[in-house]
Amino acid sequence: MRGRLRHAWKVALRAGIYCVIRPTAEGLRRLPVPVARGVGAAVGAAGGAIAFGAARQARANLRRAMPDLDAAGAARIAAAHFRHLGSVLGEWLAVSRLTRDALAASVPVEGLDLLERARREGRGVIVLTGHLGNWEIAAAAVGVRTPQLGVVARDLYDPHLSRFADRLRARFGVETFDTNDARGLLRHLNRGGVLGVLVDQSSRRVASLPVAWFGSPVATPVGPVKLAERTGAMLVSGFIVPRVGGSAVVLELLADAVGPGEEGALMARFNARLEERIRAHPERWVWLHDRWKVVPALAAVLLGLAGCGGGTTPAPAAASPVPQGSDSHMRGVHVRQVVQGRVEVEIWAEEAWHSRAADWVGGRRVRARYAPEHRHPAVLTSTTARYDVQDRSLLATGAVRVESQGAILETSELTYDARQERLTSSRFVRVTRGDNVMTGTGLEADPDLGNLRVSEPSIDARSPGEFKPLVEDLVPPRN
């Protein structure tokens, strides 16, 4: 009984919301486009002022994506973002009343030759895009120029609103496909159709790979790339961008043909293009969406393996001796371990290896930066290092050096346990803090060197002039 009442309440609530939204939308449709855009911007500004949680999320996402942005800058962009969202809705509703010719005249499309070439070759085209600018008008501008344009869209919470949105798209020749309509998508592409897909949001419900996004690996959908590989479709990126006096849609080639295993590299290229557009006009992207909320457990490692970040490229197998148990070898690696939305460890290595079975990544000539919560960050350099993803522990060997809060730790072997937030070593250590130097064997310390204890100290609180260490002191003893 209770379930039936809850269902009846939801149906009644949705009907009530629809009864308010539909006449409001019809009213906006009857306004001139500039007026509807202005009214929508005002509504968006009011919404941003009232929705404290959404505004806070937008500011947090902005500062995460652009760390150099101060609080005032993030607040300014977030406010502009809410105005933009409102203007997007008002503009789309008003534009939906235009004729096809009027829309084509007001929004030019660059790169149509790519679609025309694919059509002559009898192939489909997949256009990857994002929630940047007015993406609905971008689809309409392409739809009035291209036969068989479809877009993939998830149903809204209210089927009446979903049908209303579908009808607006259909006015300009845009067919809407459900995200689960695999057969329909295959049939559309095999007939030479063009398919637009939004791929700038993270979701646990779709096949994804960790790909660099504003410096961090995020779950990025790869289904459209696999679909292009299966159907032989051309892969294109498409964005609506500001132009003097209006906007234009820009189509650019990503891949004429997609080969096996190219998903990560192609999505990295797309993310880089989208990120460049966002940095130019940050208020035009949907900062309400937390792109970082879904990060696969091996995101940091796979980022390097997929060749999607920091200039990572495959290296010849014979370049250096390969550690036992590894199955991948790379050069120029930059990876991150993200835990609960926070970068816990960031590692750069001149060359690296990865073991999928044992779940570790190791490297030579390593530089690492770690920042435990509520502690100062520290920078570690070492000849070699190995990071265990599941245990969240880093073992550094060779010439190991840690710097934090003006203190310097030097040794030949050191373990950083991110779970316990501890540094430990059983080797000879030397700690320099200002004019004081401490040496000894064995160490346990906070990761930022705030508190430390040397198990067997040999020299304590001596000035650098009185302490002349031998190079041999830092060489690990023979077993």
N, C-alpha and C positions, 0 to 999 in steps of 0.2 A: 504493500500500500504506500509506504513511504517513498519507494522508488518511483511509483507512478506519479505521485504528487510532485516530486522533484522534476521529473520529465515534463510534466504539464507546466510547471513554473518556468522552466527554461524556454519552452515553446512560446509561452505568453510573453516573456521578457524579450525574446528575439523579435517577436512580432511587433512589440511596442517600439523597440529601437528602430526597426525597419520603417515603421510608420512615421518616425521623426526624420530619419536620414533621407528617405526617398524624396519627400517634398522639398527638403533643403537642397538636395542634389539637383532637382529639377529647377529650383530657383537659381542656383549658380549657373546652370546650363544656359539660361536665358540672358545672362549678363554678357557684355562685351569681354573679350579675353583679358585685357589689362585690368578691368574692374574686378573680374572674378579672381584674378591672380592676387590683387590687393586685398580683397575680402578674405581669401584663403590665408594670406600671410598674417592678417590680424587675428584670425581664429587660431592659427598655429602659435602665434606669440602668446595668446591667452592660455592656450593649453600648456605651453612650456612653463608659464608662471605658476600654474596650478599643480601640474604633475611633478611634484618635488622628486619622487623616486626616479622617474624617467630622466629628468634633468640631471640628477646626480650621476646616473649611469652614463649619460652622454659625456659629461665632463670627465669622468674617470676613464672612459674609453679614449677620449681625445688625448689625455695626458699619458696614457699608456702607449698609444701609437706614436706620439711626438713628445718625448721626455723633456725637450727643451722648452716646451710650452708652459708658461706659468699659470697660476690659478685664474688670474684675470683674463688671460688670453683664451683659456679653455671655456670660461663662462661666456665670453663674447662670441666665440664660434658656436657654442651650444645654443645660445639665444638665436643666432642667425639660422642655425639648423632647423629649429622649430618653425621659424617664419617660412623657411624654404619648403618644409613638408606641407604646410598649409597652402602655400602658393602652388605647389605641384598638384594637389587635389583640385583646387579651384580652376587651374589652367586646363587640366585634363577634361574636366566636366564641360568647360566652355568650348574647348576645341572640338569636343565630340559632336557639336552642332554644325561645324564647318563642312563644306562640300569636300570631296576628295581632291579636286583641283586646287581649292583654296589652301588646304593643308599642305599639298605638295609645293605650292608657291611660297609658303611661309617657312617651311623647314627643309632645307636642302639636304641631300645625302651624298657624301663623298665615299668613293670606293665601290659604286654599283657595278663596275666592270668585273669585280670578282664574282658577284652573283650571276652576272650574265655569262661569264666564261663557264662556270659550273653548269649552268642550264644547257649551254650548247653541248657540253660533254655528257649530258644526261646524268649528272651527279647531284646529290643534295648538298646543302650547306648548313652547318651548325654555327650559329653566332653566339659566342659567349659574351655576356654582359653582366652588369651589376646594378644595384640600386643607386645609381648616380644620376643626378639631374632628374628630368621627367622621363623615366624609362618607358612609360606607357605611350607617350607622344613619339618617342623614338621608334617603337614598334609600329605605330600608325603611319609614320612618315615612310618607313620601308614598305609597309603593306600596300600603300596606294601605288607603289612603283613596281612591285614584285608579285607575280602570281604565286599562290600556294605558300603564303607565309603563315607559320604557326608559332605559338609560344607555349611554354610549359608553365602552368600556374597551379598552385595549390588552392583547393577550395577554401573560401572564407568560412567563418563560423556559422554564417547564415546562408542557406542555399539561395534565398531570394536575392541577397547581395551578390553572390557569385554569378547568378544568371544576369543580373543587371550589368556587372562588369563585363561579362562575356558579350553581351549585346553591344556595349559601347565599342569594344574591340572589333566586333564583326562589321561595324559600319565602315571600317577602313580595310576590310579584307583580311583581318587577322583572326585565325582560328585558334581556339584555346584547347590545349591538351592537358588532361590530368596527369599528375606526376606518376601515377601508377599505370598509365595506359601504354605499356611497352609495345604492344602490337600496333597501336595507332601511330606511335612515333616511328617505328620501323617502316611501316607502310608509307608514311608521309615522306620519309627521306628516300626510300627506294623509288618513289615516283618523281624524284628531283625537287622536292620541296625544300624550303628554307625554314629552319627551326631556331628560334631564339630562346636561350636558357639563362636564367639568373644564377650565377655560381659564386656569389660573394658572401654567403652565409654558411655557418657551420651547423651541422646536424648529425646526430647519431643514427638517423634513419636512412642515410644514403652512404654508398661506398665512397670513402675519402682517403686521402693521403695527407700527411703533414707537409705543408709547403710554406715557404717564407712569406710573411705578411707584416710589414712595418717592423722587420727585424726579429720576429718571433715565428716559430712554426705553428700553424693553425690547421685544423681539419678542413681540407679543401675538396669539394666534390670532384670526382674524376669520371663519373658515369657518362657525361657528354663526350669526353675524349674517347672512351671505349666504344661509344656508339658510332663515332666518326670512323674509328678503325674497322668496326664490323661492317658498316655500310659503304665505306669508301668516300664518305662525305668530306668536303673541304671544311677546314676549321678556321673561323674568322673571329676577331674581337670587334665589338661594336659599342660605341658610347655616344651619348648626346652631349655636346660641349658648347659652351658659350661662344657666340660670335657677335660682332658688332651689329647691333640692331636685332638680335634674336639668338637662335641656336641652330646647330647643324649636327647631323649624325655622321660619325666618322667610322668607316669599316676598314679594318686592316687585317692582312693575312697572318694567321698563326701557323698553319701547316697546310700545304696543298694536299698532302696525304699523311695519314697517321700510321706509324709502325708500332709493332709490339713493344711494350715497356716504355713508351714515351710520355705516359700520363703526367708524371711528376715534373719533367722538364717543361712540358707545354703549359701546365698550370702555373708553374713558376714564372714563365714569360707573361702569361695573362695577368697574374697578380701584380707583377712589376708595372705593367702598363696601367692597370687600374690604380695602383698606388700613386703613380706619377700624376694621374688626373686628379686624384683626391687631394694631393698636396697642393696642387695649383688652386683648387677651390674646395677647401675642406668642409664648408657648410653644406655642400651638395650631396654628401653621402649620409647613409642612415646610421648615425652614431648611437642610436638607441639599441642596436643589435650588438650584443657582446660576442664579437668574433672569436674571442679567446676562450670561451667557456668550454669548448669541446676540443681537447688536445689528446691524441692517442698516447698511450703509455710510452711508446718508443719514438715519440715525435722528434726529440732532439737528435737521436741517432739516425733515424730514417731521413731527416732533413739533409744530413751530409751524404747518406748513401744514395739518395735519389738525385744528387747533383743539383739541388734546388736552392742552395744558399751559399753565400760567402765565397763564390768562385770555386766551388767544389767540382773537381773533374776526376775521372778515373785515371789511375796511374799504372804504368807497366808493372807486371808482377815481379820482374827481376830487379826493380829499382833498389830494394832493400830486403834483408831477410824478413820473411813473414812470420809473425808469432804463431805458435802452435794453437790450433783451434779457431783461427780467424778464417772468414770466408769472403771478405771484401777488403780491398786496398784502395785508398784514396789519397789525393794531395790537396793542399790548400783548404782544410776543413774548418768550418765554423759551426758549432752546434750549441744548442741550449737544452737544459732540462727545466721544464715548466711544471710546477707543482701548485695546484689550486690557484691558477692564474698568476703566479709569481715566478719570475726567473730565478731559480735556485742556484744553478751553476751554468756558467758560459765558458766554453772551451774553444781555443784556437790551436791548431796543430799544423805543422808543415806537411806531415803525412800521417795517416791514421789507418787503423784496421778495425773491423767489426766482426763480432761473432753473434750470429742470430740465435744459435742454440743456447749459448751461455749468457747472452744478453749483456755484453760489455763492448765498450769501444776504447781502443788504446791508440796512443800517438807518440810521435817523436818531435822534439823541439816544441814543447807545449807551453802555452800561456793560458791560465784559467782565472776567471773572476767569480767569486762566490759572495753572496750577500744573505746570510741568515736573517730571518725576521727579527726585528728589534736589535740588530747588531750592526756594527760598521762593516762596510764591504772590505774585502781583501783581495790582493792579486798574487797569484802563485805562478812561478815559472819553474820548469824542470826539463831535464834532458829527455825523460820519458814519463808517461803517465798512463794510467788505465782507470776508466770510470765504469763502475758497475751500476747499471740503470735501475735494477730492482732494489738493490741494497742502498743506493744513493751514496756510494762511497768512492772516493778518489784516492788512488795509490800513486804517489809521485816518487820517482827515483832518479838518481844521477845528481846533478848540481841543482838542488832544490832551494828555492828562495821564496819567502812569503813576506809581503809588506802590507802593513795596516796600522793606522793611527800613529805613524812616525816610527814604528818599531819594525825591525828586520830580523827574520828567522832564517838561518841557513843550516842545511843538513844534507845528508845523502839519501834519505828515505823518509817519507812522511805520509800519513794517512789522514784524510779529511772525511769524517763521518757526518753527513748532512742531517741524518735522523737525530743523532745525539748532540750535534753541534759541538764536536770536539776535534782537535788536532792531536795526534799521537805519533811518537817516534821512539824507536829503541836504539837509534844510532847516536853518534856524536852530534851535538847541536851547538850553535852559536847564536845568541840573541843580542842584538844591539838596539838600545833605546837611548837616543841622545848621546851623552858622553859615557854611558854605562854599558858594559859588555858582560854577558854571562855565557859561560861554556860548560859543557858537561855531557853526560850520556843519559839518554832517555828523556822524554818530554811529554807532558800532557798540558794542553792549553785551550783557551777559548779560540774560536776560529778567527776572531779579530785581534788576537794576542793581548786582549785586555787583562786576563789573568792566566798565568802559566806557572808550571812547576817543573823543574829539572830534577830528575831522580837522583843522579850522582853528580852534583856540581863540582867543577874543578877550579874555576875562577869566577868570582862573583863581584859585581859592582866595581870593576876596575876601569880606569880610563883607557881610551884607545892607545895612548902612548905607552902605557905600561904593559899592554897585552899585544904580543906579537905571535899570532897563531901560525902554525905550519900548514902548508897546503895539504900535507899528508893527513892532517887531522880530519879532513872532510872526505877522505877515501874510506869506503866501507871496509871493515876488517874481513880478512879471508876466513872462510869457514873451515 
